[in-house]
Amino acid sequence: MKKLLVKRLLVTVGAISFGVLAGLAAVRAADVPMPWAYGFLTPPSSQGGAAPTPPPNPPAPPDNMTKLTLPGSTLSFTRAELANRYGPADWFPQEHSPMPEIVAHGRQSANPTIFACSLCHQTNGKGRPENAGVAGLPYNYIVQQLIEFRNGNRKTSDSRKTNTGTMAGFARALTDEEITQAATWFSSMPFTPWVKVVESSTVPKARPEAGLFLKLDGAEAGEEPLGDRILEVPEDGHQTEYLRNPHSGYIAYVPPGSLKKGEALVQNGTTAAGGKVTPCTACHGPDLHGLGPVPPLAGRSPSYIARQLYDMQHGNRRGTWTALMVPVVSQLNPEDLLTAAAYIASLQP
């Protein structure tokens, strides 16, 4: 039955693609990207918000003298070793199969140079809110998305989010064999719980840093209203950002009532305005664990999910499978994107 459904989905792509441009035109109104989904506090400056202020001085080079340790690991590394773009240190190598060279070290001889895949997507493959959790995605899906990046079909709706363009550059420089190796390794990795979703009207004050929100500490710490957004932060900012601990996950604060509204949309196709769309479960499976080449969604970053839906709405994420999504996402408003992402992230992977 699964094979039959996947075959029907593939056939449907061709029919739907004729209506894609019309669907996109309907959503390309004068709205703005949701800043929280792209790692910012304000909208892009071209649409009325303030551009981020650049740091007054370049950051100091990472410490390459002090050895750091992590509970549960027998290894020790300096901060420079942990942040090495072409071979970030691995605290728990026994927890995964040997990494392919492109995943472990990237390729400095490429043009542009390719960072190690494990730098951003981490040695557990679960990634961070500013990129993607690729562990456990179908092999064919990973390959297809790297090709979409290579072909210019995956862009960002917020030009300040520069890592999307960086990823496209990597994809153009990757060989077909490197794509095969990376897709094989990441698709074999299990995706286990990584994000804890909490409904709350107030949240810790946080600052954006390179696409990631970090809770403020010291005199700046405190609480503030959440409003109409999702705030996704590390459980422990020091463990996540400084020590790069692959055992330290995330908390996603979502507005009260989001999960119930998101469930209605995801499971039944009921939008915030009372309209009807195809439920997410129709293609991604009843538990959102994926179906054939259609990717699993359950338990993954709500910031990433909302960002991708918005990019699809506005024609900045295109490609073979996006044609199936456009008729659905074109009918969703910002509240729908938020509640769907919140509910999906709350599910067991």
HELIX and SHEET records of a PDB file:
HELIX    1   1 LYS A    2  SER A   17  1                                  16    
HELIX    2   2 VAL A   20  VAL A   27  1                                   8    
HELIX    3   3 PRO A   35  TYR A   38  1                                   4    
HELIX    4   4 SER A   45  GLN A   47  5                                   3    
HELIX    5   5 ARG A   79  LEU A   82  1                                   4    
HELIX    6   6 PRO A   93  GLU A   95  5                                   3    
HELIX    7   7 GLU A  101  ALA A  104  1                                   4    
HELIX    8   8 CYS A  117  HIS A  121  1                                   5    
HELIX    9   9 TYR A  139  ARG A  150  1                                  12    
HELIX   10  10 ASN A  163  ALA A  173  1                                  11    
HELIX   11  11 ASP A  176  SER A  187  1                                  12    
HELIX   12  12 GLY A  218  GLU A  220  5                                   3    
HELIX   13  13 GLY A  237  GLY A  237  1                                   1    
HELIX   14  14 HIS A  238  TYR A  242  3                                   5    
HELIX   15  15 SER A  258  ASN A  268  1                                  11    
HELIX   16  16 THR A  281  HIS A  284  1                                   4    
HELIX   17  17 PRO A  302  GLN A  313  1                                  12    
HELIX   18  18 THR A  322  VAL A  329  1                                   8    
HELIX   19  19 PRO A  334  SER A  346  1                                  13    
SHEET    1   A 2 LEU A  68  THR A  69  0                                        
SHEET    2   A 2 SER A  76  PHE A  77 -1                                        
SHEET    1   B 3 VAL A 195  GLU A 199  0                                        
SHEET    2   B 3 TYR A 250  VAL A 254  1                                        
SHEET    3   B 3 LEU A 231  PRO A 234 -1                                        
SHEET    1   C 2 THR A 202  PRO A 204  0                                        
SHEET    2   C 2 GLU A 223  PRO A 225 -1                                        
SHEET    1   D 2 ALA A 206  GLU A 209  0                                        
SHEET    2   D 2 LEU A 212  LYS A 215 -1                                        
END                                                                             
